[in-house]
Amino acid sequence: MQTNLRGRDLISLQEWTKEEIDTVLDVALQLKRERALGIGHPLLRDRVLAMLFFFSSTRTRASFEAGMAQLGGHAQFIESRTTQLSHGDTATETGEILGRHNDGIAIRNVDCGVGNQSSQHAPAASGCPSSTCSATCSTPTSRSPTC
């Protein structure tokens, strides 16, 4: 099925149709097969993903950085404690700033309450596609939804 996913946020799979999810999985499988055959695909050339982490995660950071590099882009690792968020800036203000300088945002949090607020407000203000990658909330890149 042909779907238009350009510019869409991936905050919760509940906001996506089955066809859209199937499309993402089909494209991912195709890209993995092509990579195994040595076929490059610089689909994200000259694109930058801001990875805003509220809590560290080796698996999440490694997978997003590898994915961006394999697709020709760059992943920018940002710890929330090194930003103005730790000095009172809101998620909306941070989203506006990250959206001016990046082509996408991935937010890694653990606190379903505060973290999900950041995951909702920052993308809305950024104007660029965003994804949530949390270990404990029901998110597209989580392993087991528990909230």
C-alpha distance (Angstrom), angle and dihedral (degrees) to the residues before:
residue distance angle dihedral
M1 . . .
Q2 3.79 . .
T3 3.80 113.4 .
N4 3.79 133.5 173.9
L5 3.80 107.8 -128.3
R6 3.81 99.0 154.8
G7 3.80 110.2 133.3
R8 3.81 95.2 3.3
D9 3.81 121.3 142.7
L10 3.79 118.8 -129.3
I11 3.79 101.4 -150.7
S12 3.79 99.4 129.2
L13 3.79 130.9 6.1
Q14 3.80 87.2 -139.3
E15 3.81 87.3 75.5
W16 3.83 92.1 57.0
T17 3.79 130.6 75.5
K18 3.80 122.1 -122.1
E19 3.80 88.9 -110.4
E20 3.80 91.9 54.4
I21 3.80 92.0 49.5
D22 3.81 90.7 47.2
T23 3.81 89.5 51.5
V24 3.81 92.3 52.7
L25 3.80 91.6 48.7
D26 3.83 92.1 46.7
V27 3.81 92.1 51.1
A28 3.82 91.4 46.2
L29 3.80 91.2 51.9
Q30 3.81 91.5 48.1
L31 3.81 91.9 50.0
K32 3.82 91.7 48.8
R33 3.80 91.4 50.6
E34 3.79 92.4 48.6
R35 3.80 91.7 47.9
A36 3.81 89.9 52.3
L37 3.81 87.8 54.0
G38 3.79 91.8 50.8
I39 3.79 95.0 -107.0
G40 3.78 110.2 143.7
H41 3.75 123.3 -147.0
P42 3.81 115.4 -170.0
L43 3.79 92.4 -173.2
L44 3.81 92.2 147.6
R45 3.80 98.1 43.5
D46 3.81 111.0 155.3
R47 3.82 90.9 9.2
V48 3.81 124.6 125.0
L49 3.81 126.6 -154.3
A50 3.81 116.9 -158.3
M51 3.80 108.6 -145.9
L52 3.82 107.2 -160.8
F53 3.80 108.9 -167.5
F54 3.80 122.4 -167.9
F55 3.82 89.5 174.9
S56 3.78 128.6 22.9
S57 3.78 122.3 -107.1
T58 3.78 124.0 175.0
R59 3.81 94.2 -163.6
T60 3.81 95.7 47.5
R61 3.79 95.0 44.6
A62 3.81 93.7 45.1
S63 3.80 94.2 47.3
F64 3.82 95.6 47.3
E65 3.82 93.7 44.2
A66 3.81 91.7 47.1
G67 3.79 92.2 46.5
M68 3.79 93.3 50.6
A69 3.82 92.1 47.3
Q70 3.81 92.4 47.2
L71 3.79 89.6 52.3
G72 3.80 93.3 47.7
G73 3.80 98.8 -103.4
H74 3.79 135.9 108.5
A75 3.81 129.1 -114.0
Q76 3.80 115.9 -146.6
F77 3.83 110.9 -153.9
I78 3.82 113.1 -148.1
E79 3.81 124.6 177.8
S80 3.80 111.3 -149.7
R81 3.82 91.7 -136.0
T82 3.82 89.3 62.3
T83 3.81 92.9 54.5
Q84 3.76 134.5 74.6
L85 3.81 87.9 -96.8
S86 3.79 86.1 83.4
H87 3.83 88.8 55.1
G88 3.78 98.6 49.5
D89 3.80 107.0 -79.0
T90 3.79 113.3 142.7
A91 3.79 126.4 -121.8
T92 3.80 87.4 -110.9
E93 3.82 92.2 56.3
T94 3.80 91.0 46.6
G95 3.81 90.9 48.9
E96 3.80 90.9 52.3
I97 3.81 91.5 51.7
L98 3.80 95.4 45.2
G99 3.80 90.9 45.9
R100 3.81 91.5 56.4
H101 3.81 93.0 56.4
N102 3.80 105.8 29.1
D103 3.78 139.6 54.8
G104 3.80 95.4 -140.1
I105 3.80 142.3 4.7
A106 3.81 130.5 -138.6
I107 3.80 115.4 -170.3
R108 3.83 120.8 -159.5
N109 3.78 114.9 -165.3
V110 3.78 138.9 148.9
D111 3.80 103.1 -160.7
C112 3.79 105.7 85.3
G113 3.81 92.2 -158.6
V114 3.80 105.3 45.3
G115 3.80 93.5 23.5
N116 3.78 94.0 52.4
Q117 3.80 89.8 49.7
S118 3.80 88.1 57.0
S119 3.80 89.7 44.5
Q120 3.80 90.7 55.0
H121 3.81 103.8 35.6
A122 3.81 99.8 41.3
P123 3.83 95.2 53.1
A124 3.79 92.7 45.8
A125 3.80 90.3 54.0
S126 3.80 96.4 40.1
G127 3.78 99.3 64.0
C128 3.81 90.9 -145.3
P129 3.82 132.2 97.4
S130 3.79 114.3 -81.5
S131 3.77 140.2 -170.0
T132 3.77 134.2 -164.8
C133 3.78 118.0 -137.5
S134 3.78 108.9 -175.0
A135 3.76 130.7 155.0
T136 3.78 98.1 -148.1
C137 3.77 106.5 32.2
S138 3.77 127.9 73.5
T139 3.78 97.9 -97.7
P140 3.80 134.3 145.3
T141 3.80 94.4 -105.2
S142 3.80 98.3 39.3
R143 3.78 122.1 109.9
S144 3.80 98.7 -143.2
P145 3.80 126.2 11.1
T146 3.78 111.2 -135.3
C147 3.81 106.0 158.9
